[in-house]
Amino acid sequence: MAEKRDYYEVLGLQKGASDEEIKKAFRKLAKEYHPDLNPDNPGAEARFKEVNEANDVLSDTEKRRRYDQFGHAGIDPSYGGAGGGFGGFGGFGGFGGGDGIDLGDIFDSIFGGGMGSRASQASGPRRGSDISISLDISFMEACKGITHEIEINRAETCDTCNGNGAKPGTTPKTCGDCGGQGKIRIQQRTILGSMSTTQTCSRCHGKGKIIETPCTTCNGAGRIQKRKKVSVGIPAGIDDGQTLSVRGEGNVGTNGGAKGDLNVRISVRKDPLFERRGYDIHCEIPITYSQAVLGAEIDVPTIDGGVKLTVPEGTQPDTVLRLKSKGVKKLQREGRGDQLVKVLLEVPRNLSKQQKDYVKQLDGMFTEKNFEKRMKFSDRVKKFGEDLKKSFN
């Protein structure tokens, strides 16, 4: 029997690792070695199974306790006991009431399918893997929605062999070792008596079929890479960083399995006028001194075109005015956000002598009651002086 690696070593952990550390390590490695993500790496499936086996044990409190105490023998009685080494334990010979125990059935009940089901899945339909791409769109395209036609490389069914991997005129043969099941049973003598385990067939690698004359187009894979154009509908209101899933536009499956999906991550370019915050749109518009003092009606750009906005008399710098329902359409529900307009008071520069004289003349006509903020500030300064004077007395 091949020597198994320490389960903690498999997950890259130290003995005594926390449940959270085990979960995090398993997720990372399972994603890294998943067979669907490594179609060209023959060693990925074996590594994935090793990682999954280690997690099955270390994530279970009772199994982990037995493993920490007895090693692999604590969770696999046949480990190190093949070849009849435990034949003298007659009391276990009839365990289960018969001639032997199907260890694959035990794995099925403990691991939710175990080795046997994974082997059978290899010869059954398997869903194609997803394809992930990024798509760059403009601010207005995100607000209004648009249909983009994009080109992707994806796995398609080979037209030459119709996906069976065999050269035209020939057909795949049923594997003689496993009878087309993709798995074989191995009988062992253990401390519990005679047990059988289910393993992936080494001849057909779990496919159940042998291709004696491979298709020259796909080299027996049944799939080839093709460049395809796909129309992607971008809904109005999509935001930067969100992902659209286009069903059935990913890689083709194997053995009649469904196609994967196309996942499109949206990147929205910045706009020179507008900034989006949630479903609201923000913009800044400069106004003149007289517009702020006397009030005015100004033109404001929106994603629907220009509109008129009333600036009230006496508007202060950095005041924010609201345009209802002029923002972004809400995804999958009715309504839109608002547009918030921040007015920036622009102080005139490069005045002529005459203009300066007029400003001085105008300034002399104002009284304190025309400047509410300055009056409040003067009152605070006066109080501060009084409090300071008292502190020294």
DATARA-V24164 format. One record per run of one state. SS is the DSSP state (h for helix, s for strand, l for the rest). FROM is the first residue (numbers start at 0). TO is the last residue. Records with the same first field share a line. If there is no record, write none. Layout:
# DATARA-V24164
SS = FROM-TO / FROM-TO
This chain:
# DATARA-V24164
l = 0-5 / 10-17 / 33-33 / 37-42 / 58-59 / 74-88 / 92-99 / 111-112 / 123-124 / 126-129 / 137-137 / 144-144 / 157-164 / 166-171 / 174-181 / 190-191 / 200-207 / 210-212 / 214-221 / 234-241 / 246-252 / 254-260 / 268-273 / 277-278 / 287-287 / 294-294 / 302-303 / 311-318 / 323-327 / 329-334 / 336-337 / 345-351 / 365-366 / 370-370 / 391-392
h = 6-9 / 18-32 / 34-36 / 43-57 / 60-73 / 89-91 / 102-110 / 113-122 / 138-143 / 288-293 / 352-364 / 367-369 / 371-390
s = 100-101 / 125-125 / 130-136 / 145-156 / 165-165 / 172-173 / 182-189 / 192-199 / 208-209 / 213-213 / 222-233 / 242-245 / 253-253 / 261-267 / 274-276 / 279-286 / 295-301 / 304-310 / 319-322 / 328-328 / 335-335 / 338-344
